[in-house]
Amino acid sequence: MNHGIFSLSRRRASVLLVASTLAASACAADAPPELRLLTHSSFGVPKPLLAQFEKEAGIKLRITKAGDAGEMLNKLILTRKAPIADVVFGIDNTLAAKALAADVLDAYTGAAAQRASAVALPAPLVPVDYGYVTLNYDKAWFTKRAVALPKTLEDLAQPAAAKLLVVQNPATSSTGYAFLLATIGALGEDKAFDWWARMREGGVKVAKVWSESYYVDFAHAEGGSYPLTVSYASSPAAEVFYSKTKINEPPTGSLSVPGAVFRQVEGVALVKGGQAREAAEKFIEFMRSPEVQKQMQTEMWMYPVEAGVARAEVMQFAPEPTRFDTPSDKDMADKGAAWVARWTKVVLK
């Protein structure tokens, strides 16, 4: 009797297992294919636009934010034998040569890659946006004390000015790294590190990351005491946009000091060995679509590369610098790590 009950229960369990397996298979068949996007932590596109892309492309977008852009690329390189993404966004001109040397990207020749853009990146990267790392200053601090703003790197290296500046460590911050590159691009390697040695002697403050320097150390932040910081040309516009009260002028400004401006260009690319190739190609076109190019201005605070895309109104407070300095792509790829190590020795040790 017990044997019969056990047999009946086992038969029922088998039926239920088959039914549940069939149901799961049906659900899997109905589920849209997945597109894996690898990007940096600052990636931002409005959710309604992402949802619209998913619907039109017939896919489910899975976004992995891998920290800083450099960390993101390292993860892509380390997993190239079993790619963790199908498409990648956020490799910039400081990392492009490294990405190409590692052979982790696939060619794309679609419409977005063929159209002219405001800035360029080496193929197979397709440029999406660009911005400027530059000096920002707290207007109220300088106005109250009637202190002149620095106009040159030499001005900055004077002890009275050096102690007013907070920068980011290029070993832990892409912003700090870009600023280091600007000084090398303008002065040459040896003179740049001589300048950095003078900055150390003058009392320059070093923060680990941008958020620490901007929201803790910068004089505009509550409790901050440094009226100069390395940030972005678009930061004053963001101050207006996010202000809790309506303001007509930003409380901060950006300085286009020669040798202290770096133009960053970000791109999107297919991942070599990735899947969902058709959807990945559609995502590249999506990132260059007029609506994304418009909305990303107040999401990632970068300038659009697509011709004819209007600037967001608030970007009137983010005028583009007329000059920027950049080492060659080859030097950035070959010497970047050594430059960071040298900076650490000169400024921190």
C-alpha positions as CSV (number, residue, x, y, z in Angstrom):
1,M,0.0,0.0,0.0
2,N,2.8,2.4,0.9
3,H,4.6,1.4,-2.2
4,G,1.5,2.2,-4.3
5,I,1.2,5.6,-2.7
6,F,4.9,6.3,-3.3
7,S,4.6,5.3,-6.9
8,L,1.6,7.5,-7.5
9,S,3.3,10.5,-5.8
10,R,6.4,9.9,-8.0
11,R,4.2,9.8,-11.1
12,R,2.5,13.0,-10.1
13,A,5.9,14.6,-9.4
14,S,7.1,13.6,-12.8
15,V,4.1,15.1,-14.5
16,L,4.5,18.3,-12.5
17,L,8.2,18.5,-13.4
18,V,7.5,18.1,-17.1
19,A,4.7,20.7,-17.0
20,S,6.9,23.2,-15.2
21,T,9.8,22.6,-17.6
22,L,7.5,23.2,-20.5
23,A,6.2,26.4,-18.9
24,A,9.7,27.6,-18.2
25,S,10.7,26.9,-21.8
26,A,7.6,28.7,-23.1
27,C,8.5,31.8,-20.9
28,A,12.1,31.7,-22.1
29,A,10.9,31.5,-25.7
30,D,8.7,34.5,-25.1
31,A,11.4,36.5,-23.3
32,P,13.3,39.0,-25.6
33,P,17.0,38.4,-26.2
34,E,19.4,40.2,-24.0
35,L,21.9,42.9,-25.0
36,R,24.8,43.3,-22.6
37,L,26.1,46.8,-22.2
38,L,29.4,47.5,-20.3
39,T,29.9,51.1,-19.3
40,H,31.4,53.4,-16.7
41,S,29.6,54.5,-13.5
42,S,28.8,58.0,-15.0
43,F,26.6,56.6,-17.8
44,G,23.2,58.2,-18.0
45,V,20.4,58.0,-20.5
46,P,16.8,58.7,-19.4
47,K,14.9,55.5,-18.6
48,P,12.1,56.3,-21.0
49,L,14.6,56.5,-23.9
50,L,16.2,53.2,-22.8
51,A,12.7,51.6,-22.6
52,Q,11.9,52.9,-26.1
53,F,15.1,51.4,-27.4
54,E,14.4,48.0,-25.9
55,K,10.9,48.0,-27.4
56,E,12.0,49.0,-30.9
57,A,15.0,46.7,-30.9
58,G,13.1,43.8,-29.4
59,I,15.7,43.2,-26.7
60,K,16.2,43.5,-23.0
61,L,19.1,45.7,-22.1
62,R,21.4,44.6,-19.3
63,I,23.6,47.4,-18.1
64,T,26.8,46.7,-16.2
65,K,28.5,49.8,-14.7
66,A,32.1,48.8,-14.1
67,G,33.4,51.9,-12.2
68,D,35.9,54.3,-13.7
69,A,36.5,54.1,-17.5
70,G,39.9,52.7,-17.0
71,E,38.6,50.0,-14.7
72,M,35.9,49.2,-17.2
73,L,38.4,48.7,-20.0
74,N,40.6,46.5,-17.8
75,K,37.6,44.2,-17.1
76,L,36.9,44.0,-20.8
77,I,40.5,43.1,-21.5
78,L,40.7,40.5,-18.7
79,T,37.5,38.8,-20.0
80,R,38.2,38.9,-23.7
81,K,38.3,35.1,-24.0
82,A,34.7,35.0,-22.7
83,P,33.3,38.5,-23.2
84,I,31.1,39.9,-20.5
85,A,29.4,42.4,-22.9
86,D,28.2,42.8,-26.5
87,V,28.7,46.5,-26.7
88,V,30.8,49.0,-24.7
89,F,30.3,52.7,-24.0
90,G,32.8,55.1,-22.4
91,I,36.2,54.2,-23.8
92,D,37.7,57.7,-24.4
93,N,40.7,59.2,-26.2
94,T,42.9,58.5,-23.2
95,L,42.2,54.7,-23.4
96,A,41.5,54.2,-27.2
97,A,45.1,53.2,-28.1
98,K,45.1,50.7,-25.2
99,A,41.7,49.2,-26.3
100,L,43.0,48.9,-29.9
101,A,46.2,47.2,-28.8
102,A,44.3,44.7,-26.7
103,D,42.1,43.9,-29.8
104,V,38.8,43.8,-27.8
105,L,36.7,45.8,-30.2
106,D,35.0,44.8,-33.5
107,A,34.6,47.0,-36.6
108,Y,31.4,48.8,-37.2
109,T,30.6,50.5,-40.5
110,G,27.0,51.5,-40.1
111,A,25.5,55.0,-40.6
112,A,26.7,56.4,-37.3
113,A,30.3,55.4,-38.1
114,Q,30.0,57.1,-41.5
115,R,28.5,60.4,-40.5
116,A,30.7,63.4,-39.7
117,S,30.9,64.2,-36.0
118,A,32.1,67.2,-34.1
119,V,35.1,65.2,-32.8
120,A,36.8,62.0,-33.8
121,L,38.0,58.8,-32.3
122,P,40.0,56.0,-34.0
123,A,37.9,53.2,-35.5
124,P,36.3,51.0,-34.5
125,L,35.2,53.4,-31.8
126,V,32.2,55.6,-32.8
127,P,32.3,59.0,-31.0
128,V,29.3,59.9,-28.9
129,D,30.1,62.9,-26.8
130,Y,32.9,65.1,-25.6
131,G,33.7,67.4,-22.8
132,Y,36.5,69.4,-21.1
133,V,38.4,68.8,-17.9
134,T,39.4,72.2,-16.7
135,L,39.7,74.4,-13.6
136,N,36.6,75.5,-11.8
137,Y,36.5,78.4,-9.3
138,D,34.1,79.6,-6.5
139,K,33.0,83.0,-7.6
140,A,32.0,84.3,-4.1
141,W,35.4,83.4,-2.6
142,F,37.4,85.3,-5.2
143,T,35.0,88.3,-5.2
144,K,34.9,88.6,-1.4
145,R,38.7,88.7,-1.2
146,A,39.4,90.6,-4.4
147,V,41.9,87.9,-5.4
148,A,42.9,87.8,-9.1
149,L,42.1,84.5,-10.9
150,P,45.2,82.6,-12.3
151,K,45.6,83.1,-16.0
152,T,48.6,80.7,-16.6
153,L,50.2,77.6,-15.2
154,E,52.9,79.9,-13.9
155,D,50.3,81.8,-12.0
156,L,49.1,78.6,-10.5
157,A,52.5,77.5,-9.4
158,Q,53.0,80.6,-7.2
159,P,52.7,79.6,-3.5
160,A,49.8,82.0,-3.0
161,A,47.8,80.2,-5.7
162,A,49.0,76.6,-5.4
163,K,47.6,76.3,-1.9
164,L,44.1,77.3,-3.2
165,L,43.8,74.3,-5.6
166,V,42.5,70.8,-5.0
167,V,43.3,68.2,-7.7
168,Q,42.5,64.5,-8.0
169,N,45.0,61.7,-7.9
170,P,45.5,60.5,-11.5
171,A,46.0,56.9,-10.2
172,T,42.5,56.8,-8.9
173,S,40.6,59.5,-10.9
174,S,40.1,59.8,-14.6
175,T,39.6,63.6,-14.1
176,G,42.9,63.8,-12.3
177,Y,44.5,61.8,-15.0
178,A,43.1,64.0,-17.7
179,F,44.5,67.1,-15.9
180,L,47.9,65.5,-15.7
181,L,47.8,64.8,-19.4
182,A,46.9,68.4,-20.2
183,T,50.0,69.7,-18.3
184,I,52.2,67.2,-20.1
185,G,50.6,68.0,-23.5
186,A,51.3,71.7,-22.9
187,L,54.7,71.7,-21.2
188,G,56.3,68.4,-22.3
189,E,57.1,65.6,-19.8
190,D,60.1,67.0,-17.9
191,K,58.8,70.6,-17.6
192,A,55.4,69.3,-16.5
193,F,56.8,67.3,-13.6
194,D,58.9,70.3,-12.6
195,W,55.7,72.3,-12.5
196,W,54.0,69.6,-10.4
197,A,57.0,69.6,-8.0
198,R,56.4,73.3,-7.5
199,M,52.7,72.7,-7.0
200,R,53.6,70.3,-4.2
201,E,55.9,72.7,-2.6
202,G,53.2,75.4,-2.8
203,G,50.7,73.2,-1.0
204,V,48.3,71.8,-3.6
205,K,45.7,69.5,-2.1
206,V,45.2,66.0,-3.6
207,A,41.9,64.2,-3.3
208,K,41.3,60.6,-4.3
209,V,38.4,61.1,-6.6
210,W,36.4,63.9,-8.2
211,S,33.4,63.6,-5.9
212,E,35.7,64.1,-2.9
213,S,37.4,67.2,-4.3
214,Y,34.1,68.8,-5.6
215,Y,31.7,68.0,-2.8
216,V,34.0,68.1,0.2
217,D,37.1,70.2,-0.5
218,F,35.9,72.8,-3.0
219,A,35.0,76.1,-1.3
220,H,31.6,76.0,-3.0
221,A,30.8,72.9,-1.0
222,E,29.6,73.3,2.6
223,G,32.7,73.2,4.8
224,G,35.1,73.2,1.8
225,S,38.1,75.6,1.8
226,Y,39.7,75.3,-1.6
227,P,38.4,77.9,-4.1
228,L,40.0,76.2,-7.1
229,T,39.4,72.6,-8.2
230,V,39.8,70.4,-11.3
231,S,36.4,69.7,-12.7
232,Y,34.6,70.2,-16.0
233,A,33.7,73.1,-18.3
234,S,30.0,72.0,-17.9
235,S,30.1,71.9,-14.1
236,P,28.7,75.5,-13.8
237,A,25.8,74.6,-16.0
238,A,25.1,71.6,-13.7
239,E,25.1,73.9,-10.7
240,V,22.3,75.9,-12.3
241,F,20.4,72.8,-13.4
242,Y,20.4,71.1,-10.0
243,S,20.0,74.2,-7.9
244,K,17.2,73.9,-5.3
245,T,16.3,77.5,-5.8
246,K,15.9,79.2,-9.2
247,I,19.2,81.0,-10.1
248,N,20.1,82.9,-13.3
249,E,23.9,82.6,-12.9
250,P,26.0,79.7,-11.7
251,P,27.9,80.2,-8.4
252,T,31.0,78.7,-10.0
253,G,32.9,79.3,-13.2
254,S,35.4,77.5,-15.4
255,L,38.8,78.8,-16.3
256,S,40.4,78.1,-19.7
257,V,44.0,78.4,-18.4
258,P,46.4,77.2,-21.2
259,G,47.9,73.9,-20.2
260,A,45.1,73.1,-17.8
261,V,42.4,72.0,-20.3
262,F,42.0,68.5,-21.6
263,R,39.3,67.5,-24.2
264,Q,37.8,64.1,-23.4
265,V,36.0,62.3,-26.3
266,E,33.9,59.2,-25.4
267,G,32.8,56.5,-27.8
268,V,30.8,53.3,-28.3
269,A,31.9,50.1,-29.9
270,L,31.1,46.5,-30.6
271,V,32.8,44.0,-28.3
272,K,34.9,41.4,-30.1
273,G,33.3,38.0,-29.6
274,G,30.1,39.5,-28.2
275,Q,26.6,38.3,-29.0
276,A,23.4,39.9,-30.1
277,R,25.3,41.6,-32.9
278,E,22.3,43.1,-34.6
279,A,21.0,44.6,-31.4
280,A,24.5,45.9,-30.5
281,E,24.7,47.7,-33.8
282,K,21.2,49.3,-33.2
283,F,22.5,50.5,-29.8
284,I,25.4,52.3,-31.5
285,E,22.9,54.1,-33.8
286,F,20.7,54.8,-30.7
287,M,23.6,56.6,-28.9
288,R,24.0,58.9,-31.9
289,S,20.2,59.5,-32.3
290,P,19.2,63.2,-31.9
291,E,17.1,62.5,-28.8
292,V,19.8,60.8,-27.0
293,Q,22.3,63.4,-28.1
294,K,20.0,66.1,-26.7
295,Q,19.1,64.4,-23.4
296,M,22.6,63.2,-22.5
297,Q,23.7,66.8,-22.1
298,T,21.9,67.1,-18.8
299,E,22.5,63.5,-17.8
300,M,26.2,63.1,-18.4
301,W,27.0,66.8,-18.9
302,M,28.9,66.3,-22.1
303,Y,28.5,68.0,-25.5
304,P,26.8,66.2,-28.4
305,V,28.9,65.1,-31.4
306,E,26.0,64.8,-33.8
307,A,25.6,67.7,-36.3
308,G,22.4,69.8,-35.9
309,V,21.6,68.7,-32.4
310,A,20.6,71.8,-30.3
311,R,22.4,72.5,-27.1
312,A,20.3,72.3,-23.9
313,E,19.4,75.7,-22.7
314,V,21.4,75.4,-19.5
315,M,24.5,74.6,-21.5
316,Q,24.8,78.4,-22.2
317,F,26.6,78.3,-18.9
318,A,29.1,75.8,-20.3
319,P,31.1,77.6,-23.0
320,E,33.6,75.5,-24.7
321,P,37.3,76.3,-24.1
322,T,39.1,77.6,-27.2
323,R,42.3,75.7,-26.4
324,F,43.1,72.3,-25.0
325,D,46.4,70.3,-24.7
326,T,46.8,66.5,-25.3
327,P,49.8,64.3,-25.7
328,S,49.8,62.0,-28.7
329,D,47.7,58.8,-28.6
330,K,50.9,56.7,-28.8
331,D,52.5,58.5,-25.9
332,M,49.3,58.2,-23.8
333,A,49.2,54.4,-24.5
334,D,53.0,53.8,-24.1
335,K,53.8,56.2,-21.2
336,G,50.5,56.7,-19.4
337,A,51.3,54.3,-16.6
338,A,54.8,55.6,-16.2
339,W,53.5,59.2,-16.0
340,V,51.1,58.3,-13.2
341,A,53.9,56.5,-11.3
342,R,56.2,59.5,-11.7
343,W,53.4,61.9,-10.6
344,T,52.9,59.8,-7.5
345,K,56.6,60.0,-6.7
346,V,56.8,63.8,-7.4
347,V,53.6,64.9,-5.7
348,L,52.8,62.3,-2.9
349,K,56.1,60.7,-1.8
